[in-house]
């Protein structure tokens, strides 16, 4: 996957007056899922992303492919069933990126074990053949064996259930590479600044005007149908089409803290089913760290780099301290990140008044998705979550094909293995991905053979070798230090300070691959360090 070649294909198609069948705006989970679905059906498919793949919400999740225990409690059985089915498909189609994860729900009141146990049996039943293993009750001793750092005072036992875990930004890159494998084209750094419309009274959407953020050039890209899959920014694109379009979304902020593994050793995650604001709380082992989250705070405006609020950090630390004996404090936080959920507006939204929005605020809004077609034919798909990205893409392409009058072809992504999946179930590739991009990663072996020094670590506090940065530039369209350290590797989330220290080495590796000079390296390092400062707590 090479940006120069992809850009030439993107613009050459439009210049010869051969419009793309499908043009997707947005390189997050939803847009990439739609582009994979379209390309897999044989439609000529292009995708443009204004910044970088998974730059926004899609790299800031809790890293779980799950059916949604919380939705079960809310009685949203249709969403749970859909999510469980999609979880199963994701495990089958991307075995190199997704793995099983055991969750433990600790119980401290006499009624909690039977109550949560019964609910999780329903979860098992709804999963059917897609189930990952039966839930069951644990004694106090068994709970402590799986969670040695869980608060022992008053602990009565627990309940085990199973879900799945993945690396969100790496899955996004794999989806972009899958689009490329299928003959489509995906280009980052192409910001849509306008919509093209046909002449006449109806003014149907016929493509986009996009600005190349590297060259500054603006170009027109023609398409038979355009899909708006820009997540929390979907209303902005809708208003390029209809300036007076009412808001479809209510963004909600979710914050996560990243801690050292000593706070939760072992391979089991913790689920606290009811926090002070009515949400669930996760403590999840991930890439040698522990992720604690999340919050649900309504925000008035979508921004590209949301920042955690002090009350959100206090909320997470307080709840983590109740259930983990290490009682993490602010100085223990290795990284703190925030993401915005594109929630569909609905009844019951009053903004809430708690530190996380309150149960009556965005926590009460549904997490399913919607597909909207405007009078001029712009298809907008938004809402949803990572686990259901494939279904969202399928629904969007069904609508887009109808708008454009494309040949009727069914979706095939339910059985489509993604780029890098092996026929043997992905065990070898999984060892590499979950080996955290180190020298044992099979994808990096060729690069290390080319230059043995690329097998050295970028930083003593990070699990990545230099070859991971070279791969990011050479094969994954990383265009700068942030792309490489925030999303192609997850250095920014694993340890923000260490990633800032690794920035000069990453910049030098990228400059050699991309043909950049010393001035570019200095600017990239300065910009990245400024970004990284927003991820650690002073």
VEXDREN-2710 file (C-alpha; in Angstrom, 1 decimal):
% VEXDREN-2710
k/r/px/py/pz
1/UNK/0.0/0.0/0.0
2/UNK/1.8/3.1/-1.3
3/UNK/0.4/6.6/-1.1
4/UNK/1.9/8.0/-4.3
5/UNK/0.6/5.1/-6.4
6/UNK/-2.8/5.3/-4.6
7/UNK/-3.1/9.0/-5.2
8/UNK/-2.3/8.6/-8.9
9/UNK/-5.0/6.0/-9.2
10/UNK/-7.5/8.1/-7.3
11/UNK/-7.1/11.2/-9.4
12/UNK/-6.4/9.5/-12.7
13/UNK/-9.8/7.8/-12.6
14/UNK/-11.6/11.1/-12.2
15/UNK/-9.5/12.9/-14.7
16/UNK/-10.4/10.5/-17.5
17/UNK/-14.1/11.0/-16.8
18/UNK/-14.6/7.5/-15.5
19/UNK/-16.2/8.0/-12.1
20/UNK/-15.7/5.6/-9.3
21/UNK/-18.7/3.4/-8.6
22/UNK/-18.4/4.1/-4.9
23/UNK/-16.5/6.9/-3.1
24/UNK/-16.2/6.8/0.7
25/UNK/-15.4/9.8/2.8
26/UNK/-13.7/8.7/6.1
27/UNK/-11.0/6.3/7.0
28/UNK/-12.2/5.0/10.3
29/UNK/-13.9/1.7/11.1
30/UNK/-17.1/2.6/9.3
31/UNK/-15.6/4.0/6.2
32/UNK/-13.0/1.3/5.8
33/UNK/-15.7/-1.4/6.4
34/UNK/-17.8/0.2/3.7
35/UNK/-14.9/0.4/1.2
36/UNK/-14.0/-3.3/1.8
37/UNK/-17.6/-4.3/1.3
38/UNK/-17.9/-2.3/-1.9
39/UNK/-14.6/-3.5/-3.4
40/UNK/-15.4/-7.1/-2.4
41/UNK/-18.6/-6.9/-4.5
42/UNK/-16.6/-5.9/-7.5
43/UNK/-17.5/-2.2/-7.5
44/UNK/-14.8/0.3/-8.4
45/UNK/-14.1/1.7/-5.0
46/UNK/-12.1/4.7/-3.6
47/UNK/-11.8/6.1/-0.1
48/UNK/-10.4/9.4/1.0
49/UNK/-9.4/10.2/4.6
50/UNK/-8.7/13.8/5.6
51/UNK/-6.0/13.0/8.1
52/UNK/-4.9/9.4/8.8
53/UNK/-6.7/6.0/9.0
54/UNK/-8.3/5.7/12.4
55/UNK/-7.0/9.1/13.5
56/UNK/-10.2/9.8/15.4
57/UNK/-12.6/7.7/17.4
58/UNK/-11.5/4.4/15.7
59/UNK/-8.1/4.4/17.4
60/UNK/-9.4/5.3/20.9
61/UNK/-11.8/2.4/21.8
62/UNK/-11.6/0.0/24.8
63/UNK/-10.0/-2.5/22.4
64/UNK/-12.9/-5.0/22.8
65/UNK/-14.8/-6.9/20.2
66/UNK/-17.9/-7.6/22.3
67/UNK/-21.5/-8.4/22.2
68/UNK/-22.4/-5.7/24.7
69/UNK/-23.2/-6.9/28.2
70/UNK/-24.4/-3.4/29.0
71/UNK/-26.9/-3.5/26.1
72/UNK/-28.3/-6.7/27.6
73/UNK/-29.0/-4.9/30.8
74/UNK/-30.8/-2.2/28.9
75/UNK/-33.0/-4.8/27.2
76/UNK/-31.6/-4.1/23.7
77/UNK/-31.6/-7.7/22.6
78/UNK/-31.4/-7.0/18.9
79/UNK/-28.2/-5.0/19.3
80/UNK/-26.7/-7.7/21.5
81/UNK/-27.5/-10.5/19.0
82/UNK/-26.1/-8.5/16.1
83/UNK/-22.9/-7.7/18.0
84/UNK/-22.4/-11.3/19.1
85/UNK/-22.7/-12.5/15.5
86/UNK/-20.3/-9.9/14.3
87/UNK/-17.9/-10.7/17.1
88/UNK/-17.8/-14.3/15.8
89/UNK/-17.3/-13.2/12.2
90/UNK/-14.4/-10.9/13.3
91/UNK/-12.7/-13.8/15.1
92/UNK/-13.0/-16.0/12.0
93/UNK/-12.0/-13.4/9.4
94/UNK/-9.2/-11.7/11.3
95/UNK/-7.7/-14.4/13.6
96/UNK/-4.3/-12.6/13.4
97/UNK/-5.8/-9.5/15.0
98/UNK/-8.5/-10.7/17.5
99/UNK/-8.2/-13.0/20.4
100/UNK/-10.4/-14.5/23.1
101/UNK/-10.4/-12.7/26.5
102/UNK/-11.7/-14.0/29.8
103/UNK/-13.7/-11.5/32.0
104/UNK/-14.4/-11.8/35.7
105/UNK/-17.2/-10.0/37.4
106/UNK/-16.3/-9.8/41.1
107/UNK/-19.3/-10.0/43.5
108/UNK/-19.3/-8.3/46.9
109/UNK/-23.0/-8.6/47.8
110/UNK/-24.9/-11.9/48.3
111/UNK/-27.2/-11.3/45.4
112/UNK/-24.6/-10.2/42.8
113/UNK/-23.3/-13.7/41.9
114/UNK/-26.7/-15.2/41.1
115/UNK/-28.0/-12.0/39.5
116/UNK/-25.0/-11.4/37.1
117/UNK/-24.6/-15.1/36.6
118/UNK/-28.2/-15.4/35.3
119/UNK/-27.7/-12.4/33.0
120/UNK/-24.5/-13.9/31.5
121/UNK/-26.3/-17.2/30.9
122/UNK/-28.7/-15.2/28.7
123/UNK/-25.6/-13.7/27.0
124/UNK/-24.4/-17.2/26.3
125/UNK/-27.8/-18.2/25.0
126/UNK/-28.0/-15.2/22.6
127/UNK/-24.5/-16.0/21.3
128/UNK/-25.6/-19.5/20.2
129/UNK/-23.0/-21.1/18.0
130/UNK/-21.0/-17.9/18.1
131/UNK/-20.4/-18.4/21.8
132/UNK/-16.8/-18.3/23.0
133/UNK/-17.3/-20.5/26.1
134/UNK/-19.9/-20.9/28.9
135/UNK/-20.1/-18.4/31.7
136/UNK/-19.9/-19.9/35.2
137/UNK/-19.7/-19.0/38.9
138/UNK/-16.5/-18.7/40.8
139/UNK/-15.7/-19.1/44.5
140/UNK/-13.9/-16.4/46.4
141/UNK/-10.6/-18.4/46.1
142/UNK/-11.1/-19.0/42.4
143/UNK/-11.7/-15.3/41.8
144/UNK/-8.6/-14.3/43.7
145/UNK/-6.6/-16.8/41.7
146/UNK/-7.7/-15.2/38.4
147/UNK/-7.5/-11.6/39.8
148/UNK/-4.8/-11.6/42.4
149/UNK/-5.0/-7.8/42.8
150/UNK/-8.8/-7.5/43.1
151/UNK/-10.0/-5.9/46.4
152/UNK/-10.3/-8.9/48.8
153/UNK/-12.3/-7.1/51.5
154/UNK/-15.9/-8.3/51.3
155/UNK/-15.3/-10.4/48.2
156/UNK/-17.7/-13.3/47.9
157/UNK/-16.8/-14.7/44.5
158/UNK/-17.3/-13.9/40.9
159/UNK/-18.7/-14.8/37.5
160/UNK/-16.6/-15.7/34.4
161/UNK/-17.7/-14.9/30.9
162/UNK/-15.8/-14.6/27.5
163/UNK/-15.5/-11.9/24.9
164/UNK/-12.8/-10.8/22.5
165/UNK/-10.1/-8.3/22.2
166/UNK/-8.2/-6.6/19.4
167/UNK/-6.0/-3.6/18.4
168/UNK/-8.3/-1.1/16.8
169/UNK/-5.8/1.0/14.9
170/UNK/-4.0/-2.1/13.5
171/UNK/-7.3/-3.5/12.3
172/UNK/-8.0/-0.2/10.5
173/UNK/-4.7/-0.4/8.7
174/UNK/-5.4/-4.1/7.8
175/UNK/-8.8/-3.0/6.4
176/UNK/-7.1/-0.3/4.3
177/UNK/-4.7/-2.9/3.0
178/UNK/-7.6/-5.2/2.3
179/UNK/-9.2/-2.5/0.1
180/UNK/-5.9/-2.3/-1.8
181/UNK/-5.8/-6.1/-2.1
182/UNK/-9.3/-6.1/-3.6
183/UNK/-8.4/-3.5/-6.3
184/UNK/-9.8/-0.5/-4.5
185/UNK/-7.9/2.6/-3.5
186/UNK/-7.6/4.3/-0.1
187/UNK/-5.7/7.6/0.4
188/UNK/-5.0/9.4/3.6
189/UNK/-4.3/13.1/3.9
190/UNK/-7.1/13.9/1.4
191/UNK/-9.5/16.3/3.0
192/UNK/-12.9/16.7/1.4
193/UNK/-13.7/20.5/1.1
194/UNK/-16.8/20.3/-1.1
195/UNK/-19.3/18.0/-2.9
196/UNK/-19.6/17.9/-6.7
197/UNK/-23.2/18.0/-8.0
198/UNK/-24.8/17.6/-11.3
199/UNK/-26.3/20.5/-13.1
200/UNK/-30.0/21.1/-13.0
201/UNK/-32.6/21.5/-10.4
202/UNK/-32.1/18.3/-8.5
203/UNK/-28.3/18.7/-8.1
204/UNK/-27.4/15.1/-7.4
205/UNK/-24.1/14.4/-5.6
206/UNK/-21.6/13.3/-8.2
207/UNK/-18.2/13.3/-6.4
208/UNK/-16.1/15.4/-4.1
209/UNK/-13.5/18.2/-4.2
210/UNK/-10.6/17.1/-2.0
211/UNK/-7.4/18.9/-0.9
212/UNK/-4.2/16.9/-0.7
213/UNK/-2.9/18.0/2.7
214/UNK/0.7/17.3/1.7
215/UNK/0.8/19.3/-1.6
216/UNK/-2.0/21.7/-0.9
217/UNK/-3.5/20.9/-4.3
218/UNK/-7.3/20.6/-4.6
219/UNK/-8.7/18.1/-7.1
220/UNK/-12.1/16.7/-8.1
221/UNK/-12.9/13.1/-7.8
222/UNK/-16.1/11.9/-9.6
223/UNK/-18.2/9.1/-8.3
224/UNK/-21.6/7.5/-9.0
225/UNK/-22.4/7.6/-5.3
226/UNK/-20.7/9.2/-2.3
227/UNK/-20.8/7.7/1.2
228/UNK/-20.3/10.0/4.2
229/UNK/-18.7/7.8/6.9
230/UNK/-16.9/10.5/8.9
231/UNK/-18.0/9.4/12.4
232/UNK/-18.5/12.3/14.8
233/UNK/-17.9/14.7/11.9
234/UNK/-20.8/13.3/9.8
235/UNK/-23.0/16.4/10.4
236/UNK/-20.3/18.6/8.9
237/UNK/-20.3/16.6/5.6
238/UNK/-24.1/16.5/5.6
239/UNK/-24.1/20.3/5.7
240/UNK/-21.8/20.5/2.7
241/UNK/-24.8/18.9/1.0
242/UNK/-27.7/20.6/2.8
243/UNK/-26.5/23.6/4.8
244/UNK/-29.6/23.6/7.0
245/UNK/-29.6/19.9/7.8
246/UNK/-30.5/19.3/11.4
247/UNK/-28.0/17.6/13.7
248/UNK/-28.1/13.8/13.5
249/UNK/-25.5/13.2/16.2
250/UNK/-24.8/13.8/19.9
251/UNK/-21.1/13.2/20.5
252/UNK/-20.1/11.5/23.8
253/UNK/-16.6/11.4/25.2
254/UNK/-15.1/8.2/26.5
255/UNK/-11.8/8.4/28.5
256/UNK/-9.4/5.6/29.3
257/UNK/-6.3/5.4/31.6
258/UNK/-3.4/3.1/30.8
259/UNK/-1.5/1.6/33.7
260/UNK/1.4/-0.8/34.3
261/UNK/0.5/-4.5/34.4
262/UNK/1.3/-4.8/38.1
263/UNK/-2.1/-3.3/38.7
264/UNK/-3.7/-6.3/37.0
265/UNK/-1.3/-9.2/36.4
266/UNK/-2.5/-12.4/34.6
267/UNK/-4.6/-12.8/31.6
268/UNK/-8.1/-12.0/32.9
269/UNK/-10.0/-8.7/32.6
270/UNK/-12.3/-7.2/35.2
271/UNK/-15.9/-6.0/34.6
272/UNK/-17.6/-3.8/37.2
273/UNK/-21.2/-3.9/36.0
274/UNK/-22.5/-0.8/37.7
275/UNK/-20.5/2.4/38.4
276/UNK/-21.8/5.5/40.1
277/UNK/-23.1/6.9/36.8
278/UNK/-24.8/3.7/35.7
279/UNK/-22.1/2.5/33.2
280/UNK/-19.9/-0.6/33.3
281/UNK/-16.2/-0.2/34.1
282/UNK/-13.5/-2.3/32.5
283/UNK/-9.9/-3.1/33.5
284/UNK/-8.4/-4.9/30.6
285/UNK/-4.9/-6.3/30.0
286/UNK/-3.7/-5.1/26.6
287/UNK/-0.2/-5.2/25.0
288/UNK/1.6/-5.5/28.3
289/UNK/-0.4/-2.7/30.0
290/UNK/-3.8/-2.4/31.6
291/UNK/-6.6/-0.2/30.2
292/UNK/-9.2/1.2/32.6
293/UNK/-12.3/2.8/31.2
294/UNK/-14.6/4.3/30.3
295/UNK/-16.7/7.5/30.8
296/UNK/-19.7/8.8/28.9
297/UNK/-19.6/12.6/28.9
298/UNK/-21.8/14.6/26.5
299/UNK/-19.8/17.2/24.5
300/UNK/-21.2/20.1/22.5
301/UNK/-18.8/20.0/19.6
302/UNK/-16.7/17.3/17.9
303/UNK/-12.9/18.0/17.9
304/UNK/-10.1/16.0/16.4
305/UNK/-8.0/15.8/19.6
306/UNK/-10.4/15.5/22.6
307/UNK/-8.9/15.9/26.0
308/UNK/-9.9/14.1/29.2
309/UNK/-11.6/16.3/31.7
310/UNK/-10.2/16.4/35.3
311/UNK/-13.5/15.0/36.7
312/UNK/-13.3/12.1/34.2
313/UNK/-9.8/11.2/35.4
314/UNK/-10.8/11.4/39.0
315/UNK/-13.8/9.2/38.3
316/UNK/-11.8/6.5/36.7
317/UNK/-9.0/6.6/39.4
318/UNK/-11.6/6.5/42.2
319/UNK/-13.4/3.4/40.7
320/UNK/-10.2/1.6/39.9
321/UNK/-9.1/2.2/43.5
322/UNK/-12.2/0.5/44.8
323/UNK/-11.5/-2.7/43.0
324/UNK/-7.7/-2.9/42.6
325/UNK/-5.5/-3.2/45.6
326/UNK/-2.8/-1.2/44.0
327/UNK/-5.0/1.9/44.3
328/UNK/-3.6/3.7/41.2
329/UNK/-2.9/7.4/41.4
330/UNK/-2.4/10.1/38.8
331/UNK/1.4/9.5/38.8
332/UNK/0.8/5.9/37.9
333/UNK/-0.9/6.7/34.6
334/UNK/1.3/6.0/31.6
335/UNK/-1.1/7.5/29.1
336/UNK/-4.6/8.9/29.1
337/UNK/-6.7/9.1/26.0
338/UNK/-10.2/10.3/25.0
339/UNK/-12.4/9.4/22.1
340/UNK/-15.8/10.7/20.9
341/UNK/-18.7/8.3/20.2
342/UNK/-21.0/9.3/17.3
343/UNK/-24.2/8.6/19.1
344/UNK/-27.5/9.0/17.3
345/UNK/-29.7/11.7/18.8
346/UNK/-32.9/10.4/20.5
347/UNK/-35.3/10.7/23.4
348/UNK/-34.1/11.0/26.9
349/UNK/-31.1/13.2/26.3
350/UNK/-30.7/15.9/28.9
351/UNK/-27.0/16.2/29.1
352/UNK/-26.7/14.5/32.5
353/UNK/-25.0/16.0/35.5
354/UNK/-22.5/13.4/36.7
355/UNK/-18.8/13.1/36.0
356/UNK/-19.5/10.8/33.1
357/UNK/-22.6/12.3/31.8
358/UNK/-25.0/10.5/34.1
359/UNK/-27.3/7.6/33.3
360/UNK/-29.8/10.0/31.9
361/UNK/-27.4/11.6/29.5
362/UNK/-25.5/10.0/26.6
363/UNK/-25.2/6.8/28.6
364/UNK/-28.9/6.3/27.8
365/UNK/-28.5/6.7/24.0
366/UNK/-28.6/3.6/21.8
367/UNK/-25.3/2.3/20.3
368/UNK/-26.7/1.0/17.0
369/UNK/-26.2/2.6/13.6
370/UNK/-28.2/4.4/11.0
371/UNK/-28.0/4.9/7.2
372/UNK/-29.5/8.1/5.8
373/UNK/-29.9/9.0/2.1
374/UNK/-30.3/12.7/1.4
375/UNK/-32.5/14.2/-1.4
376/UNK/-29.4/14.7/-3.5
377/UNK/-28.2/11.1/-3.0
378/UNK/-25.5/11.5/-0.3
379/UNK/-25.4/8.3/1.8
380/UNK/-24.5/8.9/5.4
381/UNK/-23.8/5.9/7.7
382/UNK/-23.0/6.7/11.3
383/UNK/-23.4/5.5/14.9
384/UNK/-22.5/1.9/15.8
385/UNK/-19.3/0.6/17.2
386/UNK/-16.2/-1.3/16.1
387/UNK/-17.6/-4.7/16.7
388/UNK/-20.4/-4.1/14.1
389/UNK/-18.2/-2.2/11.5
390/UNK/-18.7/-5.0/8.9
391/UNK/-22.5/-4.9/9.2
392/UNK/-22.5/-1.1/9.0
393/UNK/-20.4/-1.3/5.8
394/UNK/-22.8/-3.9/4.3
395/UNK/-25.9/-1.7/5.1
396/UNK/-24.2/1.4/3.7
397/UNK/-23.2/-0.3/0.4
398/UNK/-26.7/-1.8/0.0
399/UNK/-28.1/1.8/0.2
400/UNK/-25.3/3.2/-2.0
401/UNK/-25.8/0.6/-4.7
402/UNK/-29.5/1.4/-4.9
403/UNK/-28.8/5.1/-5.1
404/UNK/-26.3/4.7/-8.0
405/UNK/-28.1/1.9/-9.8
406/UNK/-25.1/-0.4/-9.5
407/UNK/-25.5/-4.1/-10.4
408/UNK/-27.2/-6.0/-7.7
409/UNK/-24.4/-8.0/-5.9
410/UNK/-24.7/-9.5/-2.4
411/UNK/-22.2/-8.7/0.3
412/UNK/-19.5/-11.3/0.7
413/UNK/-17.6/-9.8/3.7
414/UNK/-19.2/-12.3/6.2
415/UNK/-16.7/-14.9/4.9
416/UNK/-13.9/-12.6/3.6
417/UNK/-10.6/-13.1/5.4
418/UNK/-8.8/-9.8/5.9
419/UNK/-5.3/-9.0/4.7
420/UNK/-2.7/-11.1/6.6
421/UNK/-5.0/-13.8/7.9
422/UNK/-3.7/-17.3/7.3
423/UNK/-5.5/-20.3/6.2
424/UNK/-4.3/-22.1/9.3
425/UNK/-6.3/-19.9/11.5
426/UNK/-3.8/-17.1/11.9
427/UNK/-1.9/-18.6/14.9
428/UNK/1.5/-17.6/13.6
429/UNK/0.4/-14.1/12.6
430/UNK/-1.4/-13.7/15.9
431/UNK/1.8/-14.4/17.7
432/UNK/3.4/-11.6/15.8
433/UNK/0.6/-9.0/16.3
434/UNK/0.2/-9.9/20.0
435/UNK/4.0/-10.0/20.3
436/UNK/3.5/-6.2/20.1
437/UNK/5.5/-5.6/17.0
438/UNK/8.8/-6.8/18.3
439/UNK/11.5/-8.7/16.4
440/UNK/9.5/-11.9/16.6
441/UNK/6.7/-10.4/14.4
442/UNK/6.7/-12.4/11.1
443/UNK/5.7/-9.3/9.1
444/UNK/8.9/-7.7/10.2
445/UNK/11.3/-10.6/9.6
446/UNK/12.1/-9.5/6.1
447/UNK/12.9/-6.0/7.1
448/UNK/15.2/-7.1/9.9
449/UNK/17.0/-9.5/7.5
450/UNK/17.5/-6.4/5.3
451/UNK/19.0/-4.3/8.1
452/UNK/19.7/-6.2/11.3
453/UNK/19.9/-3.0/13.3
454/UNK/16.2/-2.5/12.6
455/UNK/15.6/-5.4/15.1
456/UNK/16.7/-3.1/17.9
457/UNK/14.1/-1.5/20.2
458/UNK/13.0/2.0/19.6
459/UNK/13.0/2.7/23.3
460/UNK/13.7/0.6/26.4
461/UNK/10.2/1.3/27.8
462/UNK/8.4/0.3/24.5
463/UNK/8.0/-3.2/22.9
464/UNK/8.5/-2.0/19.3
465/UNK/11.6/-2.4/17.2
466/UNK/12.8/0.0/14.5
467/UNK/11.5/-2.2/11.7
468/UNK/7.9/-1.5/12.9
469/UNK/8.4/2.2/11.9
470/UNK/10.0/1.2/8.6
471/UNK/7.1/-1.0/7.8
472/UNK/4.7/1.8/8.7
473/UNK/6.2/4.1/6.1
474/UNK/7.0/1.5/3.4
475/UNK/3.7/-0.6/3.5
476/UNK/1.1/1.2/5.6
477/UNK/1.0/4.8/4.4
478/UNK/2.5/6.4/7.6
479/UNK/3.4/9.9/6.6
480/UNK/4.8/11.3/9.9
481/UNK/5.9/10.5/13.4
482/UNK/2.3/10.6/14.8
483/UNK/1.1/8.1/12.3
484/UNK/3.9/5.7/13.2
485/UNK/3.9/6.1/17.0
486/UNK/0.2/6.6/17.7
487/UNK/-1.5/4.2/15.2
488/UNK/0.9/1.9/13.3
489/UNK/2.5/1.2/16.6
490/UNK/0.6/2.0/19.8
491/UNK/3.6/3.7/21.6
492/UNK/1.6/6.8/22.4
493/UNK/-1.0/4.8/24.3
494/UNK/1.4/2.4/26.0
495/UNK/3.6/5.1/27.4
496/UNK/3.2/8.7/26.3
497/UNK/6.5/10.0/27.8
498/UNK/8.5/7.1/26.4
499/UNK/7.0/7.6/22.9
500/UNK/8.1/11.3/23.1
501/UNK/11.6/10.2/23.8
502/UNK/11.5/7.8/20.9
503/UNK/10.3/10.4/18.5
504/UNK/13.7/11.5/17.1
505/UNK/14.6/7.9/16.2
506/UNK/11.2/7.4/14.6
507/UNK/11.6/10.6/12.6
508/UNK/15.0/9.6/11.3
509/UNK/13.7/6.2/10.2
510/UNK/10.7/7.8/8.5
511/UNK/12.8/10.5/6.8
512/UNK/15.1/7.8/5.2
513/UNK/12.0/6.0/3.8
514/UNK/10.1/9.1/2.7
515/UNK/13.0/11.2/1.5
516/UNK/12.6/14.0/4.0
517/UNK/15.3/16.4/5.2
518/UNK/16.5/17.4/8.7
519/UNK/14.1/20.3/8.9
520/UNK/11.2/18.0/8.4
521/UNK/12.5/15.7/11.2
522/UNK/12.8/18.6/13.6
523/UNK/9.2/19.8/12.9
524/UNK/7.8/16.3/13.2
525/UNK/9.5/15.7/16.5
526/UNK/8.4/19.0/17.9
527/UNK/4.8/18.5/16.8
528/UNK/4.7/14.9/18.1
529/UNK/6.1/15.9/21.5
530/UNK/3.5/18.6/21.8
531/UNK/0.8/16.1/21.0
532/UNK/2.2/13.5/23.5
533/UNK/2.1/16.0/26.4
534/UNK/-1.6/15.9/26.2
535/UNK/-1.6/12.2/26.9
536/UNK/0.2/12.2/30.2
537/UNK/-0.9/13.7/33.5
538/UNK/1.3/16.4/34.9
END
